[in-house]
Structure formats: structure tokens, C-alpha cells
Amino acid sequence: MKTDNIIQLDFSEEMKTSFRNYAMSVIIDRALPDVRDGLKPVQRRILYSMTELGLDPKKPHRKSARIVGDTMGKYHPHGDSSIYDALVRMSEEYALPIPLIDGHGNFGSIDGDPPAAMRYTEARLSEGAMALLDNLDKGLVEFMPNFDDSEKEPKVLPAMLPNLLINGTTGIAVGMATNMPPHNPGEVIDGVIACMDRPDITVAELMKYIPGPDFPTGGTIINAADLESIYTTGEGRIKIRSTVGIEPSDGGRKNIVITEIPYTSAGNKTKLVESLVALMKDKVFDEIYDVRDESSKDVRIVVEVKKDRNIDNLLNGLYKKSPMEDTYGVNMLAVKDNQPIQFNLKTLIQEFILFQEELYTKQYEHLLDKAGKRQEIVNGLIRATDLIDLIIEILRGSTSVAQAKSCLTSGNTTDIRFKSEKSRKTASTLDFTERQADAILAMQLSKLIGLEVLRLHEENQELSKQIESYREILGNKKSLYKVIKNNLKNYKKQFNRERLTKITHKETASYVEEVRIEDIYVLIDRFGYTKSVDTSTFSRTTEESLKEFVHIIRMKNNDRLCLFTCEGNMYQVKASAIPRCRIRDKGTLIHNLCKVDRETILTYLSFEELFESQLLFVTKTGFIKQVSGIEFETNRSVIASTKLDPDDGVTAVIPLSAAQITGGDLKVILLTQDGLSLGFPLEEVPELKKTGRGVRGITLEKSDTVAFAAVVPNSAETFEADGKYYSAKKVKNRKRGSKGQKATLQV
């Protein structure tokens, strides 16, 4: 076997290197925005592709499929769905303060409706996008080859608007993510100008201009005190609450009307409505009468409240248990010099200002170069008009354009015919530049008209002023900043709007549950499916229908259902957690309501009944005791109900009411696996703590265990065990702890 072409590598090192390269590729080329233009690569490529297609705001819309195809084929070799999703996102007015795409057709909605397929929708650039794309052809930004070197694309757009802060962004990379909230355009521009005027400005001072995020969906930020820390560190959590109003309704009821939703529900409003409906149907809030979505262009969600209910308390509950109040996690992470960096409010603005300095410097260098070249030509044309006779003589005496140009630029008169030696001598002194010579040779005779010559002189003066102005701007930072600020102020006039999101400080909502205490019935079938019904439903149910339920427990709706298992544990389930159903509904498995797992449940009873009872515990090895129900008062969902030896288990947990105990004349009957029985008076069973093991109830053979226990009146004829009936009369009362006698099966 040849080994010449085998390269040996350390597997772990290769994995580290490959994963690191993959992670950086996702971070830089896919997921995170550039700090300068605030765009991710796919967004930048879509906008550039639309520029190449000529889709500016004044042009007709073009099919989205064409835009996606061009972007994918030329610049972004990834899935078309990801490109179309990014295009749709840039058109959403409820997501961006300044949309970058002007969409035509179904681009989805705030409700969460998906956009139509790309073959049905059309798009073009918006005015906001032009603020990022203007002067792209003036060499202000660097271009790089595309993925197959067949095209050129910009590394960054010449954004002259602080897009990253205004529109915000979100992106998930490998091991990191960015979540930049949107801000008010006018406030951000004011903050940028303030930072340019005062480079030493603090974050707290910047917040006088940018007090906080301004979400397109409005709402209220309720933790204003945390914003300074968030803007200083670049990360934190913002609590957003819906904007609501109270309106009167029919029948003396009142409506809670939601007019603005949290930004986290933008494009997902339907889920917010569904969550409110679920809270009503599941009786989490008994105060809700109805929920309706009456939204059209504006948001209007109506929560109708039952008569004479505490609306403020209900609102606190809705804020706590529904998306009406939500948290927006801020993480100001962006890419700078191919590295992901955590920024804060001030450093983001400083990066934008540095980028503007670079852009405007290149722009005015471009303008200065253009004006200088034009002035050079104008000066040449003015000089040429004074020597027009000589120039005509040179042109007529030359045999080629190259020969005439050589004479104009370097005074070379060789082989040129002149009318006089004086003309030759004057021509030998000419020293026009290459650019001037080309302009002279292309000059029309109409330029010799006096008015045209005057215009050349006027243009020369104007160019001199422009050049002086450009040099002043390039040579003086204050002058450069003045131009930048004037341009930003123009953008502010174009894009500014009133603040939509209010900023305040409110305490966390606390809800006091309003529970109307009523009787309910908990129904459990032989498979363990559990449900609850109200008394009216139970009273209407036929006895035949009730036969399928092996356990029927009457209790209060604010009580707890207690379950005792053979493993010696007690579980508790709140009555409110048991689903309220119709009789024909299946219900929920009791194992899903508490952590019973595979334990065998022996007894169900309400805590109210338990609290007023004595419990008789009987174990498999024959131990027995009474425990007061008061012992089991706890808020824990599961506790040990009795002490057991490792090889022991609970056979029976029998609740006894105070009336049964005080009435006396009761005996305990124990039945073993081998068919032996023992009876003794209940009064012989001592009351112990739940942590006690108990006393000996029956003496067993080594292989025998207690299989059944019952408490019956002394006068009872029979008792039932596992579907069989035994004679109770023949189980004579003997001393507790004695050996059993053969039980008599009753035919």
C-alpha cells in the first residue's frame, strides 16, 4: 500500500481548527451585522442586487423571485428561502422604523400570517435604503470578488444613516447572538450630533437624546431604571408591556382594550390572542367573559371582563401569565474588522461617526479630484480661445491627431506646416496637459462664441470656489463635521416620527387570584384518567354514566386532592390543576398531574376530608397504626406518609371520620395472602405520628403477607376483598397481634 499521499493529522486538533473556521464563517459571513452599515451579508447583497437591477423608489416594482434569483446567483449562494425571508423582513413596517424594502403584494402581517410565495410578490428599494446606497458608485467603499470571482460586491454599504441603532437587528451565530432593539430615527440622529459636538459625552448624557428603544409596535418599557446599565454594558433585559385602555361594555361589563403589543409579539399577534383565549377557557382567570380580536389596520384586542370584577387585579394577572408583558433581551454585538465585539450605546455611535468621517473624506476627495480635473480642462479651453488662430493653424498643418496633440502638449512642431516661422516658434512653446489637449481637440467651434467664452470664465470661478470649499472641509475636522451634521439633519426631516414606545418605571405585576369557592366532583376511571365537573353537571349525569368511574370525590375548587400510595408516599394535586371537563371528555392521566410515576395508588380523598379524619395504615408485614389527618398538613406536592422497613409496603390506607371513631363498635379485619384472617377492636390500634412504623397487627408466617384490611361494624355479616365476599361473623375478635385463622368464603 502506498503511503506517499497520506497526511497524518491529530484528530482533535483538526476538529478544533475546522469547527473554529466554521464558527467564524457563520459569525462573519452569515449571522451578525457589520457595525458600520448595520446589515448582515444577505441583507447587503439583496440591496446591492436591487441597485444593480435599477429598482430605486421611482422605478416600478419587480418580481421578488427575480431579485432572489439575482442575489443567489451572483452574490449569496445559499437557499432561496433564507434570501426571501430576509427580503420580507426588511419590508415589515411593524418590525423596522425605516423599512429598507418597498413591498407590493402579500408580505405577511403583524398577526403572523406568512408572506405569499416570491413568484406572487414584487419589491423595490425604499427611500430608507437609498440613504445606505447613495454614492455607491463614487468609490467610497471597497469592493471584493463574489464567491466565484465573476462579479464584484461591496464589503460594506456607504450608509450615511445610523441604520444599526435605528432599525436594530437580530442574529444567532455559533456560541453568540446579537439582539439590537430599534430606536427612534430623530433621537438617534440627535444623539450622533451630540456625540460629534462633545466626544467626551457619557452614556447617561447620551440618554437625554436617546432615552431608550422605540419599538414600531409601541407599548411601554416598564424598567426605565435598568436602561442606563443596559446602554453602558451593551446587554440586559427590557420589560415591555402592552398599552391598554378601559371601555364600558354591555350588561354593566367593562372591556380591556389592547391597542399596542410588545415588540416580541410583532409578527406573532395571533399567538398573543390565542394565549388570552386559553387563559379564559382553562379558567385560569374566571373574570374573563370573552376575548375578541377586532384589529384592522391598527391593533385592537378586546378582553371583556365579567361584571363587578377587579379590572386592575385582572390586568396584573394578564401581565404576569400572558405575552401582554414580555422581556426583550438586549445584546449589542456586531462585527468590526472581522471580529465580533460587544458594543455599548456610545461606542456604537462612535463607530458610526468614524465611518462617516471615512465616507465623507473619500467623497470630498472624489469631488475635489473631479473639480480639479474639470478646472484643468476649463483653463485649457480658456487659454485655447486666446490662441485659437494658432491652434487652427496647427490642426490644418498636421497630418494626424497624434501629431497635433504632441504639438499642443510638448511644442513638437516637426513635420507640421505653418504659415510663418513666427507661428512655428510660438507653437514650440505650447505646454497643454494631456487632458487639456484632448478637450481642445474635441472642442466645438460654437465654444468660440463670446457668450460661451464668458461661461467658461464663470465656470472657472465657480470651480475655484468649490475647490477651496472642498479643501477647507478636508483640512478642517470641524468643517467636515458640519457637513455630516447638515446631512443628518436632512435625514431627520425625512424620516423622523413621534416616539411610539413610552418609558416608565412600574413595579412587577402582582395578581391576587379571585376564586369563587364552589363544590366540584373529581372523577377517576379505572385507567387513571381524571377530570372535574361542577355540581350541576354531576347532577345531570345518569347513574349508568357514573359507573365507569371507580373513584368519585366531592371537594371544593380551592381544595387539594390527596393520593396515598403503597410505597408509603402522599401526593397532592391542586383542584385548580385538575382539568374542568364535560362528562364525555376523557380528562388527563393522574400521573401527568403529579409525579406518581409507577406507584400504586391506594386511596384518594380531599384534604378537607383528610384534615378531619383519622387514617388507619396497614402494611404488608402486618404493622398497623392510626394517624391524625392533621399530620399531613403541608404545601409540598409529595411527602412520606409513613415509615416503612425496606421490604415492607402499605396494604391499605383507610380514612375514618370522627363520628365513626366516637361511635365505637368497630373492628379491624386483616386478610392475608394465604387466606388467614384476624379481627380485633379498632380501639386496640394506637394513634401514632406519621413517622412511626406502627404496632404489630397480626403475626404472619415467613412467606405470608397482609393482602387486605377493612374496618367494619361488629354487626357486619360479610366483608368484600378483591371481588370476593367473606363471612365477617366468623372472624372472631381476638387479641391484636395474634395469628390468623382460616377465613370463611361466603357463597
Secondary structure, DSSP 8 states (H G I E B T S, - for coil): ---TT-----HHHHHHHHHHHHHHHHIIIIIS-BTTT---HHHHHHHHHHHHTT--TTS--EEHHHHHHHHHHHT--S-HHHHHHHHHHTT-TTT-SS-SEEEES----TT------TTT-EEEE-HHHHHHHTTGGGT-S-EEE-TTSSSEEESS----S-HHHHH-EEEE-SS-EEEE----HHHHHHHHHHHHH-TT--HHHHTTT--S---TT--EE-BGGGHHHHHHHSEEEEEEE-EEEEEE-GGG-EEEEEEE--GGGTT-HHHHHHHHHHHHHTTS-TTEEEEEE--SSS--EEEEE-TT--HHHHHHHHHHHSTTEEEEEEE-EEEETTEEEE--HHHHHHHHHHHHHHHHHHHHHHHHHHHHHHHHHHHHHHHHHHTHHHHHHHHHH-SSHHHHHHHHHH---TT---SSHHHHHHHTT----HHHHHHHHT--GGGGSHHHHHHHHHHHHHHHHHHHHHHHHHH-HHHHHHHHHHHHHHHHHHH-----SEE-B-------------EEEEEEETT-EEEEEEHHHHHHS-HHHHTTEEEEEEEETTSEEEEEETTSEEEEEEGGGS-B--TTS--EEHHHHS--TT--EEEEEEHHHHHTEEEEEEETTSEEEEEEGGGG--SSSEEE-S---TT--EEEEEEEEHHHHHH--EEEEEEETTSEEEEEEGGGS-B--TTS--EE--B--TT--EEEEEEEETT--EEEETTEEEESTTS-B--TT-B-EE--B--
